[in-house]
């Protein structure tokens, strides 16, 4: 099922592994930033709610 990569096997497999690692890191960073921004927005909304009434 896997093609014979010959002398380029390490480079090709390494490239796939690096790409997968970078994609996982980007997704994790996105989730972390989303949580951080959501907390900040909740804090701002809570302060506005207390001031309004």
C-alpha positions as MATLAB code, in Angstrom:
seq = 'XXXXXXXXXXXXXXXXXXXXXXXXXXXXXXXXXXXXXXXXXXXXXXXXXXXXX';
ca = [
       0.000    0.000    0.000;
       2.885    2.387    0.758;
       5.009    3.242   -2.284;
       8.711    2.440   -2.298;
      10.371    5.757   -1.447;
      13.922    4.499   -1.699;
      16.557    6.841   -0.393;
      13.983    9.609    0.117;
      11.887    7.667    2.633;
      13.282    9.491    5.674;
      12.767   12.927    4.097;
       9.210   12.176    2.968;
       8.107   10.562    6.220;
       9.837   13.304    8.210;
       8.039   15.947    6.195;
       4.680   14.282    6.818;
       5.448   14.033   10.542;
       6.541   17.681   10.740;
       3.404   18.778    8.911;
       1.156   16.769   11.222;
       2.944   18.175   14.277;
       2.561   21.752   13.028;
      -1.130   21.226   12.283;
      -1.742   19.850   15.784;
       0.168   22.786   17.281;
      -1.893   25.308   15.290;
      -5.167   23.715   16.358;
      -4.056   23.650   19.997;
      -2.962   27.288   19.805;
      -6.313   28.251   18.305;
      -8.214   26.553   21.129;
      -5.958   28.189   23.741;
      -6.469   31.652   22.219;
     -10.214   31.071   21.966;
     -10.416   30.252   25.684;
      -8.282   33.275   26.598;
     -10.388   35.683   24.514;
     -13.626   34.182   25.841;
     -12.451   34.741   29.447;
     -11.514   38.342   28.661;
     -14.857   38.975   26.971;
     -16.748   37.455   29.894;
     -14.867   39.743   32.278;
     -15.708   42.829   30.218;
     -19.353   41.825   29.959;
     -19.509   41.213   33.719;
     -18.067   44.660   34.436;
     -20.538   46.298   32.066;
     -23.399   44.410   33.625;
     -22.464   45.650   37.102;
     -22.190   49.244   35.912;
     -25.496   49.200   34.015;
     -27.612   48.168   36.714;
];
